[in-house]
Amino acid sequence: IILVGNYAQEYYLNTRREKNLTETVRNFRKYLPDYFPLVHPSPRNIRWFRQNPWFENEVIPVLKEIVNRIVFKK
């Protein structure tokens, strides 16, 4: 289940979340394969993306790999 944003993470992860959204997303591997916590891709979050370049380098490639595996059954 892809958990987009804080509300989804709060609902599904509850007490298993990290201290904040950034730390939960940074530790996304901890929640795999059941959950994949992400930041909401809203234009309002552009600042967050700029302040957290690790997201694009570490999280997006893994997300792409998982989606490709599911869609193309690799």
Biopython code that builds the backbone (N, CA, C, O; Angstrom):
import numpy as np
from Bio.PDB.StructureBuilder import StructureBuilder

atoms = [
    (1, "ILE", "N", (0.858, -1.167, 0.000)),
    (1, "ILE", "CA", (0.000, 0.000, 0.000)),
    (1, "ILE", "C", (0.907, 1.234, 0.000)),
    (1, "ILE", "O", (1.783, 1.372, 0.854)),
    (2, "ILE", "N", (0.688, 2.112, -0.953)),
    (2, "ILE", "CA", (1.446, 3.355, -1.010)),
    (2, "ILE", "C", (0.749, 4.365, -0.100)),
    (2, "ILE", "O", (-0.426, 4.682, -0.285)),
    (3, "LEU", "N", (1.486, 4.855, 0.869)),
    (3, "LEU", "CA", (0.943, 5.800, 1.845)),
    (3, "LEU", "C", (1.409, 7.201, 1.481)),
    (3, "LEU", "O", (2.532, 7.594, 1.795)),
    (4, "VAL", "N", (0.538, 7.949, 0.818)),
    (4, "VAL", "CA", (0.881, 9.287, 0.337)),
    (4, "VAL", "C", (0.446, 10.326, 1.360)),
    (4, "VAL", "O", (-0.745, 10.566, 1.555)),
    (5, "GLY", "N", (1.422, 10.934, 2.004)),
    (5, "GLY", "CA", (1.133, 12.008, 2.938)),
    (5, "GLY", "C", (0.995, 11.562, 4.381)),
    (5, "GLY", "O", (0.942, 10.373, 4.692)),
    (6, "ASN", "N", (0.942, 12.538, 5.229)),
    (6, "ASN", "CA", (0.926, 12.316, 6.666)),
    (6, "ASN", "C", (-0.340, 11.621, 7.165)),
    (6, "ASN", "O", (-0.267, 10.761, 8.042)),
    (7, "TYR", "N", (-1.500, 11.986, 6.612)),
    (7, "TYR", "CA", (-2.752, 11.379, 7.083)),
    (7, "TYR", "C", (-2.780, 9.877, 6.826)),
    (7, "TYR", "O", (-3.186, 9.104, 7.694)),
    (8, "ALA", "N", (-2.352, 9.465, 5.643)),
    (8, "ALA", "CA", (-2.328, 8.033, 5.318)),
    (8, "ALA", "C", (-1.338, 7.298, 6.212)),
    (8, "ALA", "O", (-1.620, 6.198, 6.687)),
    (9, "GLN", "N", (-0.190, 7.903, 6.438)),
    (9, "GLN", "CA", (0.817, 7.272, 7.287)),
    (9, "GLN", "C", (0.337, 7.180, 8.725)),
    (9, "GLN", "O", (0.569, 6.178, 9.401)),
    (10, "GLU", "N", (-0.323, 8.211, 9.184)),
    (10, "GLU", "CA", (-0.862, 8.203, 10.544)),
    (10, "GLU", "C", (-1.907, 7.096, 10.701)),
    (10, "GLU", "O", (-1.923, 6.388, 11.708)),
    (11, "TYR", "N", (-2.769, 6.954, 9.709)),
    (11, "TYR", "CA", (-3.844, 5.964, 9.773)),
    (11, "TYR", "C", (-3.299, 4.531, 9.734)),
    (11, "TYR", "O", (-3.655, 3.704, 10.574)),
    (12, "TYR", "N", (-2.438, 4.246, 8.759)),
    (12, "TYR", "CA", (-1.978, 2.871, 8.567)),
    (12, "TYR", "C", (-0.816, 2.477, 9.473)),
    (12, "TYR", "O", (-0.749, 1.335, 9.927)),
    (13, "LEU", "N", (0.089, 3.397, 9.737)),
    (13, "LEU", "CA", (1.266, 3.055, 10.533)),
    (13, "LEU", "C", (1.071, 3.334, 12.013)),
    (13, "LEU", "O", (1.693, 2.695, 12.861)),
    (14, "ASN", "N", (0.209, 4.285, 12.316)),
    (14, "ASN", "CA", (-0.123, 4.643, 13.691)),
    (14, "ASN", "C", (1.138, 4.816, 14.540)),
    (14, "ASN", "O", (1.940, 5.706, 14.257)),
    (15, "THR", "N", (1.330, 4.010, 15.546)),
    (15, "THR", "CA", (2.468, 4.175, 16.453)),
    (15, "THR", "C", (3.784, 3.685, 15.861)),
    (15, "THR", "O", (4.839, 3.902, 16.457)),
    (16, "ARG", "N", (3.747, 3.035, 14.711)),
    (16, "ARG", "CA", (4.982, 2.553, 14.077)),
    (16, "ARG", "C", (5.685, 3.645, 13.279)),
    (16, "ARG", "O", (6.794, 3.438, 12.788)),
    (17, "ARG", "N", (5.040, 4.815, 13.147)),
    (17, "ARG", "CA", (5.654, 5.926, 12.414)),
    (17, "ARG", "C", (6.880, 6.437, 13.164)),
    (17, "ARG", "O", (7.047, 6.199, 14.360)),
    (18, "GLU", "N", (7.725, 7.141, 12.431)),
    (18, "GLU", "CA", (8.862, 7.813, 13.052)),
    (18, "GLU", "C", (8.361, 9.112, 13.681)),
    (18, "GLU", "O", (7.155, 9.357, 13.721)),
    (19, "LYS", "N", (9.272, 9.937, 14.167)),
    (19, "LYS", "CA", (8.864, 11.159, 14.879)),
    (19, "LYS", "C", (8.206, 12.193, 13.985)),
    (19, "LYS", "O", (7.486, 13.062, 14.477)),
    (20, "ASN", "N", (8.440, 12.117, 12.666)),
    (20, "ASN", "CA", (7.788, 13.035, 11.729)),
    (20, "ASN", "C", (7.734, 12.410, 10.336)),
    (20, "ASN", "O", (8.308, 11.346, 10.104)),
    (21, "LEU", "N", (7.054, 13.064, 9.427)),
    (21, "LEU", "CA", (6.870, 12.543, 8.073)),
    (21, "LEU", "C", (8.205, 12.330, 7.374)),
    (21, "LEU", "O", (8.404, 11.304, 6.724)),
    (22, "THR", "N", (9.113, 13.275, 7.499)),
    (22, "THR", "CA", (10.415, 13.162, 6.842)),
    (22, "THR", "C", (11.146, 11.908, 7.288)),
    (22, "THR", "O", (11.686, 11.177, 6.458)),
    (23, "GLU", "N", (11.170, 11.655, 8.575)),
    (23, "GLU", "CA", (11.869, 10.474, 9.082)),
    (23, "GLU", "C", (11.158, 9.181, 8.689)),
    (23, "GLU", "O", (11.811, 8.168, 8.438)),
    (24, "THR", "N", (9.852, 9.208, 8.633)),
    (24, "THR", "CA", (9.110, 8.024, 8.191)),
    (24, "THR", "C", (9.445, 7.707, 6.743)),
    (24, "THR", "O", (9.698, 6.552, 6.401)),
    (25, "VAL", "N", (9.448, 8.724, 5.893)),
    (25, "VAL", "CA", (9.772, 8.519, 4.477)),
    (25, "VAL", "C", (11.233, 8.109, 4.326)),
    (25, "VAL", "O", (11.544, 7.230, 3.522)),
    (26, "ARG", "N", (12.127, 8.726, 5.079)),
    (26, "ARG", "CA", (13.554, 8.388, 5.009)),
    (26, "ARG", "C", (13.784, 6.913, 5.359)),
    (26, "ARG", "O", (14.680, 6.273, 4.808)),
    (27, "ASN", "N", (12.982, 6.385, 6.263)),
    (27, "ASN", "CA", (13.109, 4.990, 6.697)),
    (27, "ASN", "C", (12.092, 4.082, 6.012)),
    (27, "ASN", "O", (11.631, 3.105, 6.603)),
    (28, "PHE", "N", (11.745, 4.400, 4.777)),
    (28, "PHE", "CA", (10.698, 3.672, 4.056)),
    (28, "PHE", "C", (10.957, 2.173, 3.981)),
    (28, "PHE", "O", (10.010, 1.387, 3.987)),
    (29, "ARG", "N", (12.220, 1.765, 3.912)),
    (29, "ARG", "CA", (12.546, 0.328, 3.785)),
    (29, "ARG", "C", (12.035, -0.482, 4.985)),
    (29, "ARG", "O", (11.721, -1.666, 4.866)),
    (30, "LYS", "N", (11.964, 0.170, 6.110)),
    (30, "LYS", "CA", (11.487, -0.465, 7.341)),
    (30, "LYS", "C", (10.042, -0.955, 7.194)),
    (30, "LYS", "O", (9.638, -1.904, 7.866)),
    (31, "TYR", "N", (9.268, -0.313, 6.319)),
    (31, "TYR", "CA", (7.842, -0.611, 6.178)),
    (31, "TYR", "C", (7.528, -1.516, 4.989)),
    (31, "TYR", "O", (6.402, -1.990, 4.841)),
    (32, "LEU", "N", (8.527, -1.749, 4.150)),
    (32, "LEU", "CA", (8.325, -2.630, 2.999)),
    (32, "LEU", "C", (8.219, -4.064, 3.472)),
    (32, "LEU", "O", (8.798, -4.377, 4.512)),
    (33, "PRO", "N", (7.541, -4.937, 2.804)),
    (33, "PRO", "CA", (6.841, -4.776, 1.539)),
    (33, "PRO", "C", (5.375, -4.361, 1.697)),
    (33, "PRO", "O", (4.678, -4.153, 0.704)),
    (34, "ASP", "N", (4.913, -4.242, 2.932)),
    (34, "ASP", "CA", (3.490, -3.942, 3.141)),
    (34, "ASP", "C", (3.118, -2.497, 2.830)),
    (34, "ASP", "O", (2.057, -2.229, 2.266)),
    (35, "TYR", "N", (3.989, -1.576, 3.198)),
    (35, "TYR", "CA", (3.686, -0.153, 3.036)),
    (35, "TYR", "C", (4.863, 0.580, 2.402)),
    (35, "TYR", "O", (6.021, 0.204, 2.581)),
    (36, "PHE", "N", (4.537, 1.633, 1.659)),
    (36, "PHE", "CA", (5.570, 2.488, 1.080)),
    (36, "PHE", "C", (5.182, 3.935, 1.381)),
    (36, "PHE", "O", (4.388, 4.525, 0.649)),
    (37, "PRO", "N", (5.738, 4.517, 2.462)),
    (37, "PRO", "CA", (5.391, 5.888, 2.823)),
    (37, "PRO", "C", (6.046, 6.909, 1.890)),
    (37, "PRO", "O", (7.241, 6.827, 1.606)),
    (38, "LEU", "N", (5.260, 7.856, 1.425)),
    (38, "LEU", "CA", (5.743, 8.906, 0.526)),
    (38, "LEU", "C", (5.226, 10.266, 0.977)),
    (38, "LEU", "O", (4.270, 10.368, 1.745)),
    (39, "VAL", "N", (5.881, 11.294, 0.482)),
    (39, "VAL", "CA", (5.417, 12.665, 0.678)),
    (39, "VAL", "C", (4.398, 12.951, -0.413)),
    (39, "VAL", "O", (4.534, 12.466, -1.536)),
    (40, "HIS", "N", (3.393, 13.726, -0.094)),
    (40, "HIS", "CA", (2.396, 14.088, -1.102)),
    (40, "HIS", "C", (3.069, 14.925, -2.189)),
    (40, "HIS", "O", (3.768, 15.888, -1.874)),
    (41, "PRO", "N", (2.869, 14.575, -3.468)),
    (41, "PRO", "CA", (3.542, 15.297, -4.563)),
    (41, "PRO", "C", (2.868, 16.615, -4.931)),
    (41, "PRO", "O", (2.707, 16.925, -6.111)),
    (42, "SER", "N", (2.487, 17.365, -3.955)),
    (42, "SER", "CA", (1.806, 18.643, -4.161)),
    (42, "SER", "C", (2.813, 19.754, -4.465)),
    (42, "SER", "O", (3.939, 19.721, -3.969)),
    (43, "PRO", "N", (2.416, 20.730, -5.273)),
    (43, "PRO", "CA", (3.290, 21.895, -5.487)),
    (43, "PRO", "C", (3.638, 22.606, -4.175)),
    (43, "PRO", "O", (4.661, 23.285, -4.087)),
    (44, "ARG", "N", (2.802, 22.452, -3.177)),
    (44, "ARG", "CA", (3.087, 23.050, -1.870)),
    (44, "ARG", "C", (4.301, 22.414, -1.201)),
    (44, "ARG", "O", (4.886, 22.998, -0.289)),
    (45, "ASN", "N", (4.679, 21.229, -1.649)),
    (45, "ASN", "CA", (5.794, 20.518, -1.037)),
    (45, "ASN", "C", (7.112, 20.694, -1.786)),
    (45, "ASN", "O", (8.087, 20.007, -1.479)),
    (46, "ILE", "N", (7.160, 21.583, -2.745)),
    (46, "ILE", "CA", (8.393, 21.802, -3.505)),
    (46, "ILE", "C", (9.550, 22.135, -2.566)),
    (46, "ILE", "O", (10.667, 21.654, -2.756)),
    (47, "ARG", "N", (9.286, 22.938, -1.575)),
    (47, "ARG", "CA", (10.333, 23.286, -0.603)),
    (47, "ARG", "C", (10.858, 22.034, 0.099)),
    (47, "ARG", "O", (12.065, 21.877, 0.284)),
    (48, "TRP", "N", (9.940, 21.146, 0.488)),
    (48, "TRP", "CA", (10.356, 19.911, 1.148)),
    (48, "TRP", "C", (11.264, 19.104, 0.227)),
    (48, "TRP", "O", (12.303, 18.609, 0.662)),
    (49, "PHE", "N", (10.884, 18.967, -1.039)),
    (49, "PHE", "CA", (11.691, 18.203, -1.991)),
    (49, "PHE", "C", (13.074, 18.829, -2.162)),
    (49, "PHE", "O", (14.066, 18.108, -2.268)),
    (50, "ARG", "N", (13.152, 20.134, -2.190)),
    (50, "ARG", "CA", (14.446, 20.827, -2.321)),
    (50, "ARG", "C", (15.312, 20.634, -1.082)),
    (50, "ARG", "O", (16.534, 20.535, -1.184)),
    (51, "GLN", "N", (14.692, 20.582, 0.065)),
    (51, "GLN", "CA", (15.438, 20.418, 1.318)),
    (51, "GLN", "C", (15.827, 18.963, 1.582)),
    (51, "GLN", "O", (16.630, 18.689, 2.474)),
    (52, "ASN", "N", (15.270, 18.044, 0.825)),
    (52, "ASN", "CA", (15.517, 16.617, 1.038)),
    (52, "ASN", "C", (15.887, 15.928, -0.273)),
    (52, "ASN", "O", (15.123, 15.106, -0.779)),
    (53, "PRO", "N", (17.063, 16.262, -0.828)),
    (53, "PRO", "CA", (17.457, 15.685, -2.117)),
    (53, "PRO", "C", (17.642, 14.168, -2.073)),
    (53, "PRO", "O", (17.606, 13.514, -3.115)),
    (54, "TRP", "N", (17.834, 13.609, -0.901)),
    (54, "TRP", "CA", (17.956, 12.162, -0.761)),
    (54, "TRP", "C", (16.694, 11.459, -1.263)),
    (54, "TRP", "O", (16.763, 10.313, -1.707)),
    (55, "PHE", "N", (15.540, 12.133, -1.198)),
    (55, "PHE", "CA", (14.284, 11.513, -1.618)),
    (55, "PHE", "C", (14.351, 11.081, -3.077)),
    (55, "PHE", "O", (14.016, 9.945, -3.414)),
    (56, "GLU", "N", (14.782, 11.983, -3.928)),
    (56, "GLU", "CA", (14.855, 11.673, -5.362)),
    (56, "GLU", "C", (15.934, 10.637, -5.654)),
    (56, "GLU", "O", (15.778, 9.820, -6.562)),
    (57, "ASN", "N", (17.015, 10.661, -4.901)),
    (57, "ASN", "CA", (18.132, 9.746, -5.148)),
    (57, "ASN", "C", (17.940, 8.366, -4.541)),
    (57, "ASN", "O", (18.420, 7.377, -5.095)),
    (58, "GLU", "N", (17.252, 8.284, -3.420)),
    (58, "GLU", "CA", (17.130, 7.013, -2.706)),
    (58, "GLU", "C", (15.748, 6.379, -2.783)),
    (58, "GLU", "O", (15.629, 5.161, -2.915)),
    (59, "VAL", "N", (14.717, 7.189, -2.703)),
    (59, "VAL", "CA", (13.358, 6.653, -2.617)),
    (59, "VAL", "C", (12.748, 6.403, -3.994)),
    (59, "VAL", "O", (12.199, 5.330, -4.244)),
    (60, "ILE", "N", (12.840, 7.371, -4.874)),
    (60, "ILE", "CA", (12.210, 7.258, -6.196)),
    (60, "ILE", "C", (12.701, 6.042, -6.982)),
    (60, "ILE", "O", (11.873, 5.351, -7.575)),
    (61, "PRO", "N", (14.013, 5.739, -7.020)),
    (61, "PRO", "CA", (14.442, 4.542, -7.757)),
    (61, "PRO", "C", (13.821, 3.247, -7.226)),
    (61, "PRO", "O", (13.475, 2.358, -8.005)),
    (62, "VAL", "N", (13.682, 3.143, -5.914)),
    (62, "VAL", "CA", (13.076, 1.941, -5.330)),
    (62, "VAL", "C", (11.592, 1.889, -5.678)),
    (62, "VAL", "O", (11.069, 0.824, -6.005)),
    (63, "LEU", "N", (10.921, 3.016, -5.612)),
    (63, "LEU", "CA", (9.505, 3.072, -5.985)),
    (63, "LEU", "C", (9.321, 2.652, -7.440)),
    (63, "LEU", "O", (8.426, 1.865, -7.749)),
    (64, "LYS", "N", (10.156, 3.167, -8.330)),
    (64, "LYS", "CA", (10.068, 2.806, -9.751)),
    (64, "LYS", "C", (10.271, 1.309, -9.951)),
    (64, "LYS", "O", (9.556, 0.674, -10.726)),
    (65, "GLU", "N", (11.240, 0.759, -9.256)),
    (65, "GLU", "CA", (11.526, -0.671, -9.370)),
    (65, "GLU", "C", (10.326, -1.513, -8.926)),
    (65, "GLU", "O", (9.955, -2.472, -9.603)),
    (66, "ILE", "N", (9.734, -1.161, -7.815)),
    (66, "ILE", "CA", (8.583, -1.911, -7.302)),
    (66, "ILE", "C", (7.390, -1.786, -8.240)),
    (66, "ILE", "O", (6.723, -2.780, -8.528)),
    (67, "VAL", "N", (7.115, -0.584, -8.716)),
    (67, "VAL", "CA", (5.992, -0.379, -9.638)),
    (67, "VAL", "C", (6.222, -1.158, -10.930)),
    (67, "VAL", "O", (5.302, -1.805, -11.430)),
    (68, "ASN", "N", (7.429, -1.106, -11.471)),
    (68, "ASN", "CA", (7.730, -1.869, -12.690)),
    (68, "ASN", "C", (7.541, -3.361, -12.474)),
    (68, "ASN", "O", (6.999, -4.055, -13.335)),
    (69, "ARG", "N", (7.984, -3.852, -11.336)),
    (69, "ARG", "CA", (7.842, -5.272, -11.031)),
    (69, "ARG", "C", (6.369, -5.674, -10.985)),
    (69, "ARG", "O", (6.000, -6.741, -11.475)),
    (70, "ILE", "N", (5.537, -4.830, -10.403)),
    (70, "ILE", "CA", (4.106, -5.131, -10.301)),
    (70, "ILE", "C", (3.423, -5.020, -11.658)),
    (70, "ILE", "O", (2.674, -5.911, -12.058)),
    (71, "VAL", "N", (3.683, -3.930, -12.359)),
    (71, "VAL", "CA", (3.005, -3.676, -13.634)),
    (71, "VAL", "C", (3.434, -4.672, -14.706)),
    (71, "VAL", "O", (2.607, -5.194, -15.453)),
    (72, "PHE", "N", (4.742, -4.926, -14.769)),
    (72, "PHE", "CA", (5.254, -5.792, -15.830)),
    (72, "PHE", "C", (5.540, -7.207, -15.348)),
    (72, "PHE", "O", (6.043, -8.038, -16.104)),
    (73, "LYS", "N", (5.218, -7.477, -14.084)),
    (73, "LYS", "CA", (5.391, -8.802, -13.468)),
    (73, "LYS", "C", (6.780, -9.368, -13.725)),
    (73, "LYS", "O", (6.931, -10.508, -14.164)),
    (74, "LYS", "N", (7.787, -8.554, -13.445)),
    (74, "LYS", "CA", (9.188, -8.972, -13.642)),
    (74, "LYS", "C", (9.681, -9.740, -12.451)),
    (74, "LYS", "O", (10.833, -10.173, -12.430)),
]
sb = StructureBuilder()
sb.init_structure("model")
sb.init_model(0)
sb.init_chain("A")
sb.init_seg("    ")
for serial, (resi, resn, name, xyz) in enumerate(atoms, 1):
    if name == "N":
        sb.init_residue(resn, " ", resi, " ")
    sb.init_atom(name, np.array(xyz, "f"), 0.0, 1.0, " ", f" {name:<3s}", serial, name[0])
structure = sb.get_structure()
